[in-house]
Amino acid sequence: MSQEIKTIAVLGTGCPSCKKLFELTTQAVKELGLLSEVEYVTDIQKIVAMGIMQTPVLAVNNVPVMTGATNDIEKIKTLLVQRDENTCSAEGESSKCGCGGSC
């Protein structure tokens, strides 16, 4: 994987769907061998400050990558791997994700 994921967070209210996403994400991180810990954010002010209006949300490097519940750990793994490969630190056209070096 080309770049290290700095933060992984599940944002939620503490409902069963949010807790399940947190558990699956934690398991996916372990299975992928990622060094990042998964944070579980329940502070509604932080969630709203990120512009999140529906939970649960999986966020990587403070960017929402999935909204809604899932029982599919493979989907979570795919999102983590894609985000990891698309993260960049280069500006301009060399950036795979099109962020211009801001991610």
C-alpha positions in Angstrom: 0.0 0.0 0.0 1.4 3.3 -1.0 0.4 5.7 1.8 -0.4 5.2 5.4 -3.9 5.8 6.6 -3.7 8.3 9.4 -7.2 8.0 11.0 -10.1 5.6 10.7 -13.3 6.5 12.5 -16.8 5.2 12.8 -19.2 8.1 13.6 -22.5 7.1 15.2 -25.0 7.5 17.9 -24.4 4.2 19.7 -27.2 2.4 18.0 -26.7 -1.3 17.1 -25.9 -0.5 13.5 -23.2 1.9 14.5 -21.7 -0.5 16.9 -21.7 -3.3 14.3 -19.9 -1.0 11.8 -17.3 -0.2 14.4 -16.8 -3.9 15.2 -16.5 -4.9 11.5 -14.2 -2.0 10.8 -11.9 -3.0 13.7 -11.9 -6.6 12.4 -11.1 -5.4 8.8 -8.2 -3.2 10.0 -6.7 -6.2 11.8 -7.2 -8.6 8.9 -5.6 -6.1 6.5 -2.7 -5.5 8.9 -3.2 -1.8 9.1 -1.5 0.0 11.9 -4.3 2.5 12.5 -6.7 2.2 15.4 -10.4 2.6 14.8 -11.9 5.5 16.7 -15.6 5.4 17.6 -17.0 8.9 17.6 -20.4 9.4 19.4 -20.1 13.2 20.0 -23.0 14.6 18.0 -21.3 18.0 17.8 -18.2 16.5 16.1 -20.4 14.5 13.8 -22.5 17.6 12.8 -19.3 19.6 12.4 -18.1 17.1 9.7 -21.4 17.7 7.9 -22.7 14.3 8.7 -26.5 14.1 8.8 -27.0 10.3 8.9 -25.1 7.6 10.8 -23.3 5.3 10.9 -20.4 6.7 8.8 -17.0 5.3 8.1 -14.4 8.0 7.7 -10.8 7.6 6.6 -8.4 10.5 7.2 -11.5 12.6 8.2 -13.2 12.0 4.9 -16.5 10.0 4.9 -16.1 6.9 2.6 -19.3 5.1 3.5 -22.7 6.0 5.0 -25.1 3.5 6.3 -25.1 0.1 7.9 -23.4 -2.9 6.4 -22.6 -6.5 7.4 -20.2 -6.9 4.6 -16.6 -6.8 5.9 -15.2 -7.3 2.4 -16.9 -4.0 1.4 -15.2 -2.3 4.3 -11.8 -3.8 3.4 -12.2 -2.7 -0.2 -13.0 0.9 0.9 -9.9 0.9 3.2 -7.6 -0.5 0.6 -8.9 1.9 -2.1 -8.6 4.9 0.2 -5.1 3.8 1.2 -4.0 3.5 -2.4 -5.6 6.7 -3.5 -4.2 8.8 -0.7 -1.6 11.2 -2.0 0.8 13.9 -0.9 1.7 15.2 -4.3 0.2 18.2 -6.0 -1.2 18.5 -9.4 -1.8 15.8 -12.0 0.3 13.2 -10.3 -2.4 12.9 -7.6 -4.5 9.8 -8.1 -7.4 11.1 -6.1 -7.6 14.6 -7.6 -7.2 16.4 -4.2 -4.4 18.6 -5.4 -2.3 17.4 -2.5 -4.7 18.4 0.2 -5.6 14.9 1.5 
